[in-house]
């Protein structure tokens, strides 16, 4: 990887890809509670991996016009990357309409 930012984004993409294309369809379906619990675990995995790589390194990650530490970069970038996948999954599996049942 050329930069730590690119590595964290790659970790995010791998975890999100596994979550939305393998784990959620197989174990969660349209159950929003299961999705939420599994998503918390997925984001914890990202934070754990990123933490093992950058905890104590004092590297400042660049996010657009400001710098932040590894924790906030991993969390914010995960959320931003995840949003399109979440909207796609919710629409495909009718997650929001299953709340009325």
Secondary structure, DSSP 8 states (H G I E B T S, - for coil): --SHHHHHHHHHHHHHHHIIIIIIIIIITT-HHHHHHHHHHHHHHHHHHHHHHHTT----EEETTEEE-HHHHHHHHHHHHHHHHHHHHHHHTTTTGGGG-
